Amino acid sequence: MSTNTFLSYLSFINLIIFNVRASNHFYGGSITYKPTTSFGNGDGNVTIIITQTYLWSYPTIYCNDTLVRNQALIDLLGHTGYGVNLNCISNCSTSGSYQPVPITPYCTDYSTSLGFTIGQRLDTVNLALGSYFSVAFQSTSLPPLTLYSAQDGGSWSTACTIDLSFKPNGRLNFAPIAPMPPYISIPVNGPQSIQIPVFDADSDNLRCRFATNSSVNECGSVCAPDSLPSSSVLFHNCTLVIVGHNANDTYAVTVQVTLFV
């Protein structure tokens, strides 16, 4: 099987044991993109829609029914993400004149009982056909975790690789989606199998792997295996097996979903 990668889609997933509430207000999210047509615009350019979805603690990051109804931007003043853009972090010379878009999302949902605010934004961007680069929302602000690599001071990275080259079938790729909640509770002292849902409009072959920092800063400090218990395994079919050894432990993991043809 060929290993030509046409899209890399990264979701930052926090795995929480027994509903731990950390003091930090950011709980992860995901970034993906899709072209508006399969063949580009006919002028050497491609219009894509970049979708960013993030989750913060409520009520630190506040939302209510009125803000959802009015499609209001989340107020991040003084908190993670304020004034931050979705910047190019790799292969920027082939980014097709990408201009960074903001990460501040619109308030789309909230839960007072679970203590979460969810925001999402969609940005339409015109890029040159054949563009290939990676973008990311990165910060050094992590909730207290039981395990993590301290190599860069407790940072995290939520990244997406955008590839606007044609596939062998002469079409642009439509990105997969992974509608995975960033916050999950698991039982203590027992293997828990978590199936990460992944879907692809092109019915392409999807595989999951742990994010790495070998060439692109995909995960910051929350890179497996350091960020997870030693018995944790992620299979290519996007099944994550994890054992929570102690109640009230908190772990984080970054997962890369990649297309192969």
N, C-alpha and C positions, 0 to 999 in steps of 0.2 A: 504494500500500500504506500502510495506517495505521501510524503510529509510536507507538501507545499501548504503553507499556512496562508489563508486568504483573510482571516479576521481573528483577532484576539480580543476577547471580551472578558473584562475583569470585574468580579463582584467582591466587595469587601463584606465578609459575613462574620458577625460576632456570635459565638456560641456561648451561651450563658447557662450556668447550672443553677437550678432552683431560683430563677428570677432575681438574681443579684442585681442591685442597683448601684452602679459605680458613680463616683462624684463627678466625673467628666460628663459633658453634655452631648458629645458626638458619638453615635453608635454605628457609623458605617453607611454603606450604600453601594450604588453601582452606576456604571457608565456604559452606554452602548450607542450605536448609530445605525442609520439605514439610508441608502440612496432613495431619492424620490422617484427615479425611473431605473430600469434595468440596463439602459444603454447610454446613460449620460444625457447631456443637454444638446448634443449635436454641434457644439462650438468648442470642443476640447475641454469642457468643464463638466463638473458633476455637482449637483445640489444634494446635500445630505442633511438629515435631521439628527442632531446629537441629543440624546435623552439622558439627563442626570437625575438620579433619585437618591435622596439622603434622609437619614433619620437622626433626630436629636431627642434629648430628654425633655419631657414636659413637666412642669410649666416653665422651666428655665428658658427654653425656646418656645414661645407662646403661639398658640393658634386657637381659633374658635370657629363656630359655624359661619359667622359674618365674614371672617377673613377668607374662608374656603369659598363662600358664595361670591365674594367680590374678586376672587382670584388675586389676592394680595400677596406680595413678596414677603417671605419670612424675615423678621427683624433679627439680624445676627450681630447687631452692634455690641462689641466687646466680647464676642464669642468666636469659636472656630469657624472660619469661612468668611468672616466679614471682609469685604473688599477684595476677595481672592478671585482669580480667574482660573479657568481650566487651561493650563499652560502646556505647550509642547515640551516633552522631556527627552525625546529620542528621535533621531533621523529628521531633525527640523529643517534641514536643507532640502528635503523632498516633501515638505508639508503642503505644497500647492498654494502658498500665500495664505495659510491659515492665520486668522486673527483671533486671539484668545477670547472666549466668551465667559461671562461671569458664572460662578457656581451658585450664587444665591437663588434658591428655588422659590416657587410659589407654594403657599400652604395648600396641600391637597387632602390631608387627613390628620386626625389626632385622636388620642385615647387618654382620658383622664385616669382610667382604671389601670392601664398598662404603663402610663407615664411616658408616652412617646408622641412626638410631632413628626410628621412625614411631609417632605417637600419634594416637588419635581419641577423641572423646567425642560422645555424643548427649544432648541435653537436651530434655525435654518442657516446653513453655511455653504457657500459656493467655493469649490476647490478644483484644482487642475486634475484632469483625468490621469491616473497613474500615481497619484499621491500616496505616500506610504510614510506614516509617522505615528508616534504615540503621544497621548495626552494624559494628564493626571491631575487629580486633586490631592495634594499632599500637605501634611502638617506634622508637628512634633507633639501634638496633644493626644495622649492615649488615656482611656480609662484604666484604673488599676487592674492589671492582669496577673494571673498566677504564674504564667510563663511567657517570656518573650526574649528575643535577642536584643541585648543592650548596645549593639555595635554602633548605632547612631542615635542613642539617647531616647529611645522609645518613640520612634516615629511610625507613621503609617502612610500608605500610598494606595490610592484607588485609581487604576489606570485602564486605558483602552487603546488598542492599536487599530488605526484606521488604514485600510488597504483598499484603494480605488483602482486596482488593476482588474482587467477582465479575467474571468474564470475560463477554463477550457471550452465551456459551452457558449462563449461570446457574450456573457452577461456579467453585470456587476453583482457582487454578493450582497444579499440581505442579511443583516446581522441576526444571530440567535438572541434569544432572551432567556433570562434565568430569574423568574419571579420568586426569589428566595427571600424570606423575611430576614432582616439583618440581626434579629435577636431571637435566640432559641433557648428554651430550657430543656435540660436532659437529666435523667435520673443518675443517682450516684452509685458507684461500684457495680456497674454492669455495662456491657458493650451496647452502644446505641447506634443503630444504622439510620443514617439520614440520607434520603434520596434528594439530591439537588435537582429540581425540575429545570430542564433545558428544552427549548423549542426553537425550531428553525423553519422559516417560511420556504426555504429552498430544499428542505428535506436532505440537507447535507449531513455528513458524518460528523458528529460532535464528540469531543473528548474533553475530560476535565483533568487538570493537574494542579498541584500546589504552585502558587506563584513563587517566583524567584527574583533575585537581584543580580543574576549572572550577566545580563546585558542591559536590561531596562529595570529601573527601580519600580518593580511591580508591587512590592509589599512592605517596604520600609523595614521595621523591626519585627513585624508580625509574620515572619516567614517560617513555614514548617521546615524541619521538625521542631525547631526551638519553641514555637508558640503553642504547641499542643502536647498532651501526654504522649509518652513514648510509644504506646500501643496504637496510636491513631493511624489509619490508612485511608487514602483516597484512591478509589479505583477509576479506571478510564471511563466507566459508564456513569460517572458522577455520583457514586455512592460513597459517602464518608462514614467511616466507622470510628467512633471515639468512645473512650471510657473515662468517665468523670470519677476521679479517685476520692475526692473530698467534697462534702457539701459546701456550698458558697464559694467554690472556686470559679474563676472567670477566665475564659480562653477566647482568643480571636484567631481567625484563619482567613487567608486570602486565597481565592480559587480562580484559576484561569480557565475559561472555556474557549476551546479552539476548534476551528473547522479544518477538516482534512478531506482531500479528494484523491 
